[in-house]
Amino acid sequence: MPFVAYVHAREPDEPEDEGRAPWEPNWRVWRWIVAALPVAIAATRTDGPLELLFVFGVFALACRAALELLPDGGGLREWRQ
């Protein structure tokens, strides 16, 4: 029979952490998405090389939003030979 236990993470008199509430939107991500919207609309209204420039701009803004959303992995800073 498996053993099931409740682990009490914090004491009742401890203040709650000041982090973002679960229902609160992550504004660091949404600012890039909102910035990409007018650029995407401009890309649909133009033609030629200017449209390509706007599409690259939307892609860059979407990548910035993904960068804010994904955790920092550290890259090769922790690599040792």
Buried (B, 14 or more C-beta within 10 A) or exposed (E): EEEEEEEEEEEEEEEEEEEEEEEEEEEEBEBBBEBBEEBBEBBEEBEEEEBEEBBEBBEEBBEBBEEBEEEEEEEEEEEEE
